[in-house]
Amino acid sequence: MATLYGIKNCDTCRKARRALDGKGIPYTFHDLRDDGLSAALLEHILERVPVLEVLNRRSTTWRNLPEEERQDVDANKARALFMANPTLLKRPLLDTGTEIRLGYRDGDYDDLKA
C-alpha cells in the first residue's frame, strides 16, 4: 500500500489525496506534524531521493529558520534539519513502494493503478 506524507492542512496535499481517492488507490496518510519523522523513515526516503532534492526551501519552516542554519546546507546538515523540522520535506511525498514522487500537480498520479 502507498503512503502519502504531508500536512493535513496543506492545499497541495489535499489535492493529492483527492486524486488518489478519485482513482481508488489505497494509501495511508502520514502527517509530518502529527506523526513526526523517524530516522529510519528519513533514511528510507533518502535511499530513493537525493537529500537536497527533498529539501523544501520554499516552505514557511525554511524561511523561519535562522540564517546561519540555512547557509551551507550539505547532506549531513540537511538530515539534522529534517529530524528537527520534519515539515522541511517537500510535500506531498508519495511512496508507492517502488518509487517516491515529490510534489503534486494535476495529472501527476494518472499513471498509478489501484
MMTF fields as JSON, N, C-alpha, C and O atoms, coordinates in Angstrom:
{
  "mmtfVersion": "1.0.0",
  "mmtfProducer": "UNKNOWN",
  "numBonds": 455,
  "numAtoms": 456,
  "numGroups": 114,
  "numChains": 1,
  "numModels": 1,
  "chainsPerModel": [1],
  "groupsPerChain": [114],
  "chainIdList": ["A"],
  "bondAtomList": [4, 2, 8, 6, 12, 10, 16, 14, 20, 18, 24, 22, 28, 26, 32, 30, 36, 34, 40, 38, 44, 42, 48, 46, 52, 50, 56, 54, 60, 58, 64, 62, 68, 66, 72, 70, 76, 74, 80, 78, 84, 82, 88, 86, 92, 90, 96, 94, 100, 98, 104, 102, 108, 106, 112, 110, 116, 114, 120, 118, 124, 122, 128, 126, 132, 130, 136, 134, 140, 138, 144, 142, 148, 146, 152, 150, 156, 154, 160, 158, 164, 162, 168, 166, 172, 170, 176, 174, 180, 178, 184, 182, 188, 186, 192, 190, 196, 194, 200, 198, 204, 202, 208, 206, 212, 210, 216, 214, 220, 218, 224, 222, 228, 226, 232, 230, 236, 234, 240, 238, 244, 242, 248, 246, 252, 250, 256, 254, 260, 258, 264, 262, 268, 266, 272, 270, 276, 274, 280, 278, 284, 282, 288, 286, 292, 290, 296, 294, 300, 298, 304, 302, 308, 306, 312, 310, 316, 314, 320, 318, 324, 322, 328, 326, 332, 330, 336, 334, 340, 338, 344, 342, 348, 346, 352, 350, 356, 354, 360, 358, 364, 362, 368, 366, 372, 370, 376, 374, 380, 378, 384, 382, 388, 386, 392, 390, 396, 394, 400, 398, 404, 402, 408, 406, 412, 410, 416, 414, 420, 418, 424, 422, 428, 426, 432, 430, 436, 434, 440, 438, 444, 442, 448, 446, 452, 450],
  "bondOrderList": [1, 1, 1, 1, 1, 1, 1, 1, 1, 1, 1, 1, 1, 1, 1, 1, 1, 1, 1, 1, 1, 1, 1, 1, 1, 1, 1, 1, 1, 1, 1, 1, 1, 1, 1, 1, 1, 1, 1, 1, 1, 1, 1, 1, 1, 1, 1, 1, 1, 1, 1, 1, 1, 1, 1, 1, 1, 1, 1, 1, 1, 1, 1, 1, 1, 1, 1, 1, 1, 1, 1, 1, 1, 1, 1, 1, 1, 1, 1, 1, 1, 1, 1, 1, 1, 1, 1, 1, 1, 1, 1, 1, 1, 1, 1, 1, 1, 1, 1, 1, 1, 1, 1, 1, 1, 1, 1, 1, 1, 1, 1, 1, 1],
  "groupList": [{"groupName": "MET", "atomNameList": ["N", "CA", "C", "O"], "elementList": ["N", "C", "C", "O"], "formalChargeList": [0, 0, 0, 0], "bondAtomList": [1, 0, 2, 1, 3, 2], "bondOrderList": [1, 1, 2], "singleLetterCode": "M", "chemCompType": "L-PEPTIDE LINKING"}, {"groupName": "ALA", "atomNameList": ["N", "CA", "C", "O"], "elementList": ["N", "C", "C", "O"], "formalChargeList": [0, 0, 0, 0], "bondAtomList": [1, 0, 2, 1, 3, 2], "bondOrderList": [1, 1, 2], "singleLetterCode": "A", "chemCompType": "L-PEPTIDE LINKING"}, {"groupName": "THR", "atomNameList": ["N", "CA", "C", "O"], "elementList": ["N", "C", "C", "O"], "formalChargeList": [0, 0, 0, 0], "bondAtomList": [1, 0, 2, 1, 3, 2], "bondOrderList": [1, 1, 2], "singleLetterCode": "T", "chemCompType": "L-PEPTIDE LINKING"}, {"groupName": "LEU", "atomNameList": ["N", "CA", "C", "O"], "elementList": ["N", "C", "C", "O"], "formalChargeList": [0, 0, 0, 0], "bondAtomList": [1, 0, 2, 1, 3, 2], "bondOrderList": [1, 1, 2], "singleLetterCode": "L", "chemCompType": "L-PEPTIDE LINKING"}, {"groupName": "TYR", "atomNameList": ["N", "CA", "C", "O"], "elementList": ["N", "C", "C", "O"], "formalChargeList": [0, 0, 0, 0], "bondAtomList": [1, 0, 2, 1, 3, 2], "bondOrderList": [1, 1, 2], "singleLetterCode": "Y", "chemCompType": "L-PEPTIDE LINKING"}, {"groupName": "GLY", "atomNameList": ["N", "CA", "C", "O"], "elementList": ["N", "C", "C", "O"], "formalChargeList": [0, 0, 0, 0], "bondAtomList": [1, 0, 2, 1, 3, 2], "bondOrderList": [1, 1, 2], "singleLetterCode": "G", "chemCompType": "PEPTIDE LINKING"}, {"groupName": "ILE", "atomNameList": ["N", "CA", "C", "O"], "elementList": ["N", "C", "C", "O"], "formalChargeList": [0, 0, 0, 0], "bondAtomList": [1, 0, 2, 1, 3, 2], "bondOrderList": [1, 1, 2], "singleLetterCode": "I", "chemCompType": "L-PEPTIDE LINKING"}, {"groupName": "LYS", "atomNameList": ["N", "CA", "C", "O"], "elementList": ["N", "C", "C", "O"], "formalChargeList": [0, 0, 0, 0], "bondAtomList": [1, 0, 2, 1, 3, 2], "bondOrderList": [1, 1, 2], "singleLetterCode": "K", "chemCompType": "L-PEPTIDE LINKING"}, {"groupName": "ASN", "atomNameList": ["N", "CA", "C", "O"], "elementList": ["N", "C", "C", "O"], "formalChargeList": [0, 0, 0, 0], "bondAtomList": [1, 0, 2, 1, 3, 2], "bondOrderList": [1, 1, 2], "singleLetterCode": "N", "chemCompType": "L-PEPTIDE LINKING"}, {"groupName": "CYS", "atomNameList": ["N", "CA", "C", "O"], "elementList": ["N", "C", "C", "O"], "formalChargeList": [0, 0, 0, 0], "bondAtomList": [1, 0, 2, 1, 3, 2], "bondOrderList": [1, 1, 2], "singleLetterCode": "C", "chemCompType": "L-PEPTIDE LINKING"}, {"groupName": "ASP", "atomNameList": ["N", "CA", "C", "O"], "elementList": ["N", "C", "C", "O"], "formalChargeList": [0, 0, 0, 0], "bondAtomList": [1, 0, 2, 1, 3, 2], "bondOrderList": [1, 1, 2], "singleLetterCode": "D", "chemCompType": "L-PEPTIDE LINKING"}, {"groupName": "ARG", "atomNameList": ["N", "CA", "C", "O"], "elementList": ["N", "C", "C", "O"], "formalChargeList": [0, 0, 0, 0], "bondAtomList": [1, 0, 2, 1, 3, 2], "bondOrderList": [1, 1, 2], "singleLetterCode": "R", "chemCompType": "L-PEPTIDE LINKING"}, {"groupName": "PRO", "atomNameList": ["N", "CA", "C", "O"], "elementList": ["N", "C", "C", "O"], "formalChargeList": [0, 0, 0, 0], "bondAtomList": [1, 0, 2, 1, 3, 2], "bondOrderList": [1, 1, 2], "singleLetterCode": "P", "chemCompType": "L-PEPTIDE LINKING"}, {"groupName": "PHE", "atomNameList": ["N", "CA", "C", "O"], "elementList": ["N", "C", "C", "O"], "formalChargeList": [0, 0, 0, 0], "bondAtomList": [1, 0, 2, 1, 3, 2], "bondOrderList": [1, 1, 2], "singleLetterCode": "F", "chemCompType": "L-PEPTIDE LINKING"}, {"groupName": "HIS", "atomNameList": ["N", "CA", "C", "O"], "elementList": ["N", "C", "C", "O"], "formalChargeList": [0, 0, 0, 0], "bondAtomList": [1, 0, 2, 1, 3, 2], "bondOrderList": [1, 1, 2], "singleLetterCode": "H", "chemCompType": "L-PEPTIDE LINKING"}, {"groupName": "SER", "atomNameList": ["N", "CA", "C", "O"], "elementList": ["N", "C", "C", "O"], "formalChargeList": [0, 0, 0, 0], "bondAtomList": [1, 0, 2, 1, 3, 2], "bondOrderList": [1, 1, 2], "singleLetterCode": "S", "chemCompType": "L-PEPTIDE LINKING"}, {"groupName": "GLU", "atomNameList": ["N", "CA", "C", "O"], "elementList": ["N", "C", "C", "O"], "formalChargeList": [0, 0, 0, 0], "bondAtomList": [1, 0, 2, 1, 3, 2], "bondOrderList": [1, 1, 2], "singleLetterCode": "E", "chemCompType": "L-PEPTIDE LINKING"}, {"groupName": "VAL", "atomNameList": ["N", "CA", "C", "O"], "elementList": ["N", "C", "C", "O"], "formalChargeList": [0, 0, 0, 0], "bondAtomList": [1, 0, 2, 1, 3, 2], "bondOrderList": [1, 1, 2], "singleLetterCode": "V", "chemCompType": "L-PEPTIDE LINKING"}, {"groupName": "TRP", "atomNameList": ["N", "CA", "C", "O"], "elementList": ["N", "C", "C", "O"], "formalChargeList": [0, 0, 0, 0], "bondAtomList": [1, 0, 2, 1, 3, 2], "bondOrderList": [1, 1, 2], "singleLetterCode": "W", "chemCompType": "L-PEPTIDE LINKING"}, {"groupName": "GLN", "atomNameList": ["N", "CA", "C", "O"], "elementList": ["N", "C", "C", "O"], "formalChargeList": [0, 0, 0, 0], "bondAtomList": [1, 0, 2, 1, 3, 2], "bondOrderList": [1, 1, 2], "singleLetterCode": "Q", "chemCompType": "L-PEPTIDE LINKING"}],
  "groupTypeList": [0, 1, 2, 3, 4, 5, 6, 7, 8, 9, 10, 2, 9, 11, 7, 1, 11, 11, 1, 3, 10, 5, 7, 5, 6, 12, 4, 2, 13, 14, 10, 3, 11, 10, 10, 5, 3, 15, 1, 1, 3, 3, 16, 14, 6, 3, 16, 11, 17, 12, 17, 3, 16, 17, 3, 8, 11, 11, 15, 2, 2, 18, 11, 8, 3, 12, 16, 16, 16, 11, 19, 10, 17, 10, 1, 8, 7, 1, 11, 1, 3, 13, 0, 1, 8, 12, 2, 3, 3, 7, 11, 12, 3, 3, 10, 2, 5, 2, 16, 6, 11, 3, 5, 4, 11, 10, 5, 10, 4, 10, 10, 3, 7, 1],
  "groupIdList": [1, 2, 3, 4, 5, 6, 7, 8, 9, 10, 11, 12, 13, 14, 15, 16, 17, 18, 19, 20, 21, 22, 23, 24, 25, 26, 27, 28, 29, 30, 31, 32, 33, 34, 35, 36, 37, 38, 39, 40, 41, 42, 43, 44, 45, 46, 47, 48, 49, 50, 51, 52, 53, 54, 55, 56, 57, 58, 59, 60, 61, 62, 63, 64, 65, 66, 67, 68, 69, 70, 71, 72, 73, 74, 75, 76, 77, 78, 79, 80, 81, 82, 83, 84, 85, 86, 87, 88, 89, 90, 91, 92, 93, 94, 95, 96, 97, 98, 99, 100, 101, 102, 103, 104, 105, 106, 107, 108, 109, 110, 111, 112, 113, 114],
  "secStructList": [7, 3, 3, 3, 3, 3, 7, 6, 6, 7, 2, 2, 2, 2, 2, 2, 2, 2, 2, 2, 2, 2, 6, 6, 7, 7, 3, 3, 3, 3, 3, 6, 6, 6, 6, 7, 7, 7, 2, 2, 2, 2, 2, 2, 2, 2, 6, 6, 1, 7, 2, 2, 2, 2, 5, 7, 6, 6, 1, 2, 2, 2, 2, 2, 1, 7, 2, 2, 2, 2, 1, 1, 7, 7, 2, 2, 2, 2, 2, 2, 2, 2, 2, 2, 7, 4, 4, 4, 5, 7, 1, 1, 3, 3, 3, 7, 1, 1, 7, 3, 3, 3, 1, 7, 7, 6, 6, 6, 6, 6, 6, 7, 7, 7],
  "xCoordList": [0.838, 0.0, 0.885, 1.948, 0.427, 1.17, 1.023, 0.066, 1.986, 1.925, 2.13, 3.068, 1.248, 1.359, 1.79, 1.091, 2.934, 3.462, 3.151, 3.358, 2.655, 2.329, 1.854, 2.19, 1.065, 0.466, -1.018, -1.382, -1.865, -3.293, -3.916, -4.91, -3.372, -3.976, -3.29, -3.541, -2.429, -1.742, -2.655, -3.124, -2.906, -3.796, -3.304, -4.104, -2.004, -1.465, -1.599, -1.876, -1.408, -1.597, -3.052, -3.332, -3.976, -5.402, -5.713, -6.472, -5.139, -5.344, -4.807, -5.445, -3.637, -3.045, -3.941, -4.125, -4.484, -5.371, -6.642, -7.115, -7.191, -8.386, -8.078, -8.899, -6.898, -6.524, -6.41, -6.897, -5.772, -5.646, -7.013, -7.312, -7.833, -9.184, -9.998, -10.703, -9.897, -10.637, -10.253, -11.082, -9.025, -8.559, -8.751, -8.465, -9.236, -9.448, -8.159, -8.127, -7.102, -5.806, -5.726, -5.834, -5.535, -5.426, -4.093, -3.046, -4.157, -2.947, -3.164, -4.293, -2.063, -2.072, -1.55, -0.592, -2.171, -1.684, -0.866, -1.323, 0.343, 1.249, 1.448, 2.09, 0.895, 1.028, 2.377, 2.642, 3.215, 4.563, 4.564, 5.489, 3.543, 3.47, 2.99, 3.585, 1.924, 1.32, 2.053, 2.24, 2.469, 3.079, 4.6, 5.236, 5.181, 6.625, 7.411, 6.853, 8.703, 9.631, 10.707, 11.439, 10.796, 11.836, 13.094, 13.04, 14.203, 15.467, 15.376, 15.898, 14.719, 14.577, 13.746, 14.082, 12.666, 11.829, 12.601, 12.54, 13.321, 14.118, 15.131, 15.285, 15.811, 16.799, 16.127, 16.684, 14.937, 14.176, 13.902, 14.063, 13.495, 13.217, 14.502, 14.528, 15.568, 16.817, 17.56, 18.488, 17.179, 17.742, 17.214, 17.82, 16.081, 15.419, 15.442, 15.299, 15.623, 15.591, 16.804, 17.06, 17.554, 18.706, 18.272, 17.245, 19.074, 18.721, 18.407, 17.452, 19.165, 18.919, 17.722, 17.194, 17.286, 16.099, 14.82, 13.804, 14.877, 13.7, 13.586, 12.586, 14.589, 14.577, 13.694, 13.944, 12.671, 11.72, 12.17, 11.886, 12.868, 13.384, 12.327, 12.608, 11.116, 10.035, 9.067, 8.124, 9.301, 8.363, 8.51, 9.548, 7.455, 7.475, 8.504, 9.191, 8.603, 9.575, 10.983, 11.753, 11.323, 12.652, 12.87, 13.917, 11.889, 12.026, 12.157, 12.761, 11.593, 11.655, 12.916, 13.153, 13.728, 14.992, 15.963, 15.941, 16.809, 17.843, 18.749, 18.99, 19.229, 20.06, 21.251, 21.584, 21.886, 23.063, 22.705, 23.546, 21.465, 21.052, 20.764, 20.876, 20.396, 20.076, 21.313, 21.24, 22.442, 23.654, 24.431, 24.456, 25.066, 25.975, 25.344, 25.94, 24.14, 23.453, 24.022, 23.969, 24.565, 25.024, 24.133, 23.173, 24.449, 23.619, 23.496, 22.401, 24.589, 24.548, 23.747, 22.955, 23.956, 23.217, 21.727, 20.877, 21.416, 20.014, 19.34, 18.196, 20.033, 19.472, 19.126, 18.053, 20.02, 19.773, 18.591, 17.773, 18.504, 17.382, 16.059, 15.064, 16.042, 14.819, 14.373, 13.184, 15.319, 14.963, 14.388, 13.478, 14.916, 14.417, 13.149, 12.333, 12.985, 11.867, 11.33, 11.667, 10.506, 10.024, 9.282, 9.216, 8.725, 7.983, 8.907, 8.43, 10.211, 11.14, 11.159, 11.731, 10.533, 10.432, 9.468, 8.414, 9.825, 8.899, 7.666, 7.757, 6.537, 5.298, 4.286, 4.373, 3.343, 3.234, 4.345, 4.901, 4.637, 5.64, 4.925, 4.477, 4.818, 4.105, 5.102, 5.918, 5.026, 5.846, 4.943, 4.081, 5.132, 4.28, 4.755, 4.063, 5.92, 6.523, 7.638, 8.579, 7.522, 8.563, 9.259, 10.353, 8.626, 9.214, 8.669, 7.682, 9.337, 8.879, 8.683, 9.553, 7.517, 7.194, 7.064, 6.402, 7.708, 7.696, 6.729, 6.666, 5.983, 5.081, 3.871, 3.757, 2.969, 1.795, 1.28, 1.14, 1.006, 0.293, -0.778, -0.617, -1.864, -2.945, -2.385, -1.608, -2.789, -2.364, -1.149, -0.818, -0.475, 0.75, 0.522, 1.427, -0.675, -0.937, -1.761, -2.206, -1.966, -2.799, -2.302, -3.105, -1.014, -0.457, -0.497, -0.135, -0.926, -0.979, -2.211, -3.269, -2.046, -3.137, -3.557, -2.736, -4.862, -5.421, -5.025, -5.403],
  "yCoordList": [-1.181, 0.0, 1.248, 1.278, 2.252, 3.504, 4.307, 4.136, 5.175, 6.106, 7.512, 7.767, 8.409, 9.807, 10.587, 10.594, 11.238, 12.052, 13.503, 13.975, 14.207, 15.614, 16.244, 15.803, 17.285, 18.01, 18.125, 18.513, 17.796, 17.712, 19.027, 19.006, 20.166, 21.437, 22.072, 23.236, 21.319, 21.801, 21.589, 20.475, 22.643, 22.558, 21.551, 20.799, 21.528, 20.606, 19.164, 18.266, 18.943, 17.596, 17.175, 16.009, 18.094, 17.783, 17.404, 16.465, 18.12, 17.791, 16.399, 15.628, 16.083, 14.772, 13.682, 12.63, 13.923, 12.946, 12.751, 11.626, 13.845, 13.733, 12.937, 12.138, 13.16, 12.426, 10.932, 10.115, 10.569, 9.159, 8.549, 7.435, 9.278, 8.796, 8.607, 7.61, 9.577, 9.514, 8.33, 7.818, 7.899, 6.75, 5.44, 4.366, 5.53, 4.334, 3.673, 2.464, 4.449, 3.916, 3.921, 4.974, 2.743, 2.696, 3.29, 3.049, 4.059, 4.679, 5.002, 5.075, 5.19, 5.661, 7.089, 7.388, 7.973, 9.344, 9.492, 9.152, 10.003, 10.23, 11.736, 12.358, 12.313, 13.754, 14.023, 13.553, 14.778, 15.041, 15.833, 15.704, 16.647, 17.406, 16.513, 16.499, 15.776, 14.968, 13.656, 13.242, 13.0, 11.674, 11.714, 10.726, 12.851, 13.021, 12.308, 11.845, 12.238, 11.656, 10.912, 11.508, 9.626, 8.833, 8.827, 9.098, 8.518, 8.419, 7.315, 7.468, 6.203, 5.096, 5.508, 5.164, 6.239, 6.712, 7.693, 7.613, 8.61, 9.57, 8.839, 9.183, 7.855, 7.111, 6.343, 6.235, 5.807, 5.12, 6.076, 5.705, 7.287, 8.295, 8.672, 8.745, 8.911, 9.392, 8.308, 8.621, 7.061, 5.997, 6.103, 5.577, 6.787, 6.875, 8.266, 8.416, 9.281, 10.668, 11.403, 11.324, 12.115, 12.874, 13.869, 14.538, 13.939, 14.713, 16.176, 16.723, 16.809, 18.228, 18.428, 19.535, 17.355, 17.426, 17.412, 17.985, 16.763, 16.634, 17.792, 17.897, 18.646, 19.804, 20.902, 21.389, 21.283, 22.286, 23.684, 24.139, 24.338, 25.684, 26.764, 27.944, 26.38, 27.35, 27.348, 28.138, 26.467, 26.327, 27.446, 28.101, 27.639, 28.602, 28.176, 29.011, 26.871, 26.361, 26.791, 27.238, 26.66, 27.049, 28.544, 28.962, 29.337, 30.798, 31.248, 32.283, 30.47, 30.841, 30.359, 30.71, 29.56, 29.12, 30.295, 31.17, 30.326, 31.37, 31.271, 30.183, 32.39, 32.456, 31.497, 30.862, 31.384, 30.512, 29.038, 28.267, 28.637, 27.249, 27.008, 25.878, 28.057, 27.918, 27.994, 27.681, 28.405, 28.552, 27.246, 26.467, 27.027, 25.893, 24.555, 23.763, 24.314, 23.06, 21.953, 22.028, 20.928, 19.741, 18.577, 18.784, 17.371, 16.208, 15.976, 15.702, 16.079, 15.839, 16.914, 16.609, 18.162, 19.247, 19.141, 19.403, 18.758, 18.599, 17.502, 17.663, 16.391, 15.306, 15.817, 15.521, 16.567, 17.11, 18.083, 18.091, 18.899, 19.833, 19.087, 19.478, 18.004, 17.212, 16.607, 16.607, 16.096, 15.462, 16.489, 16.175, 17.699, 18.751, 19.41, 19.921, 19.395, 20.09, 19.218, 19.459, 18.213, 17.298, 17.989, 17.451, 19.172, 19.869, 20.486, 21.132, 20.302, 20.737, 19.773, 20.086, 18.595, 17.669, 18.247, 18.771, 18.153, 18.571, 17.693, 16.498, 18.295, 17.564, 18.007, 19.112, 17.151, 15.8, 14.913, 15.159, 13.895, 12.924, 11.582, 11.092, 10.985, 9.723, 8.592, 8.583, 7.636, 6.428, 5.307, 4.841, 4.869, 3.824, 2.427, 1.441, 2.349, 1.062, 0.733, 0.013, 1.267, 1.062, 2.358, 2.341, 3.483, 4.788, 5.832, 5.608, 6.976, 8.11, 9.285, 9.616, 9.901, 11.071, 12.287, 12.245, 13.361, 14.611, 15.606, 15.75, 16.284, 17.323, 16.736, 15.522, 17.617, 17.169, 18.293, 19.437, 17.935, 18.795, 17.932, 16.716, 18.542, 17.783, 16.858, 17.275, 15.61, 14.619, 13.812, 12.832, 14.198, 13.501, 12.03, 11.21, 11.697, 10.328, 9.545, 8.433, 10.111, 9.462, 8.075, 7.218, 7.842, 6.549, 5.498, 4.346, 5.866, 4.905, 4.015, 4.454, 2.763, 1.781, 1.411, 1.339, 1.174, 0.784, -0.641, -1.141],
  "zCoordList": [0.0, 0.0, 0.0, 0.621, -0.698, -0.793, 0.497, 1.252, 0.726, 1.848, 1.299, 0.544, 1.685, 1.304, 2.538, 3.552, 2.45, 3.546, 3.247, 2.129, 4.246, 4.052, 5.341, 6.44, 5.173, 6.289, 5.964, 4.854, 6.915, 6.622, 6.173, 5.447, 6.575, 6.174, 4.962, 4.652, 4.277, 3.077, 1.862, 1.63, 1.092, -0.069, -1.103, -1.661, -1.364, -2.359, -1.874, -2.67, -0.604, -0.039, -0.166, -0.446, 0.035, -0.123, -1.562, -1.801, -2.524, -3.937, -4.25, -4.967, -3.713, -3.938, -3.338, -3.949, -2.178, -1.539, -2.36, -2.523, -2.875, -3.71, -4.984, -5.434, -5.556, -6.767, -6.485, -7.267, -5.375, -5.016, -4.711, -5.141, -3.973, -3.659, -4.936, -5.088, -5.859, -7.111, -7.984, -8.738, -7.89, -8.659, -7.9, -8.428, -6.659, -5.857, -5.411, -5.18, -5.289, -4.883, -3.355, -2.726, -2.765, -1.306, -0.845, -1.446, 0.217, 0.76, 2.227, 2.712, 2.908, 4.284, 4.263, 3.551, 5.037, 5.127, 6.404, 7.495, 6.25, 7.376, 7.499, 6.652, 8.553, 8.773, 9.436, 10.542, 8.753, 9.254, 10.554, 11.356, 10.771, 12.025, 13.163, 14.24, 12.927, 13.985, 14.225, 15.37, 13.14, 13.245, 13.31, 13.678, 12.955, 13.054, 11.954, 10.959, 12.165, 11.199, 11.978, 12.769, 11.752, 12.421, 11.556, 10.356, 12.173, 11.431, 10.381, 9.277, 10.715, 9.766, 8.56, 7.427, 8.795, 7.69, 6.817, 5.591, 7.434, 6.667, 5.788, 4.616, 6.323, 5.526, 4.398, 3.306, 4.649, 3.603, 2.435, 1.273, 2.747, 1.716, 0.987, -0.242, 1.752, 1.155, 0.378, -0.368, 0.533, -0.307, -1.732, -2.666, -1.896, -3.193, -3.82, -5.033, -2.976, -3.456, -2.888, -1.687, -3.729, -3.219, -2.129, -2.243, -1.098, 0.089, -0.226, 0.326, -1.077, -1.349, -2.274, -2.373, -2.958, -3.8, -2.957, -3.351, -1.815, -0.96, 0.043, 0.754, 0.102, 0.998, 0.411, -0.691, 1.15, 0.694, 1.117, 2.225, 0.219, 0.509, 0.312, 0.522, -0.087, -0.266, 0.918, 0.955, 1.873, 2.988, 4.01, 4.107, 4.754, 5.854, 6.892, 7.48, 7.109, 8.075, 7.684, 8.533, 6.407, 5.911, 6.118, 6.613, 5.743, 5.854, 7.31, 7.593, 8.225, 9.643, 10.346, 11.502, 9.661, 10.261, 10.335, 9.469, 11.352, 11.404, 10.168, 9.646, 9.728, 8.523, 8.591, 7.59, 9.733, 9.847, 9.619, 9.155, 9.941, 9.694, 8.215, 7.74, 7.484, 6.058, 5.168, 3.98, 5.729, 4.929, 4.868, 5.822, 3.716, 3.516, 3.897, 4.625, 3.401, 3.699, 2.813, 1.586, 3.464, 2.759, 3.217, 3.959, 2.78, 3.094, 4.6, 5.09, 5.332, 6.772, 7.502, 8.394, 7.119, 7.759, 7.43, 8.282, 6.197, 5.806, 6.622, 7.047, 6.846, 7.667, 9.073, 9.597, 9.664, 11.003, 10.983, 11.903, 9.934, 9.811, 9.679, 10.287, 8.881, 8.722, 10.044, 10.365, 10.804, 12.071, 13.056, 13.823, 13.031, 13.921, 13.382, 14.15, 12.039, 11.384, 10.249, 9.09, 10.548, 9.504, 8.361, 7.256, 8.613, 7.561, 6.516, 5.583, 6.653, 5.609, 4.427, 3.383, 4.583, 3.455, 2.434, 2.796, 1.153, 0.109, 0.216, 0.494, -0.006, 0.118, -0.923, -1.459, -1.199, -0.68, -1.237, -2.307, -0.479, -0.868, -0.894, 0.143, -2.082, -2.242, -2.395, -3.316, -1.478, -1.542, -2.021, -1.276, -3.262, -3.84, -3.467, -3.718, -2.874, -2.58, -3.562, -3.23, -4.775, -5.784, -6.16, -6.724, -5.849, -6.151, -5.189, -4.489, -5.175, -4.379, -5.326, -6.132, -5.204, -6.031, -5.122, -4.085, -5.534, -4.762, -5.381, -6.602, -4.533, -5.001, -5.699, -5.864, -6.106, -6.845, -7.723, -7.292, -8.96, -9.907, -10.546, -10.644, -10.98, -11.602, -12.674, -13.532, -12.609, -13.589, -13.187, -13.854, -12.115, -11.7, -11.353, -11.502, -10.894, -10.465, -11.493, -11.209, -12.674, -13.681, -14.075, -14.441, -14.007, -14.411, -13.306, -13.547, -12.105, -10.998, -11.14, -11.592, -10.745, -10.804, -9.397, -8.483, -9.237, -7.935, -7.58, -6.521]
}
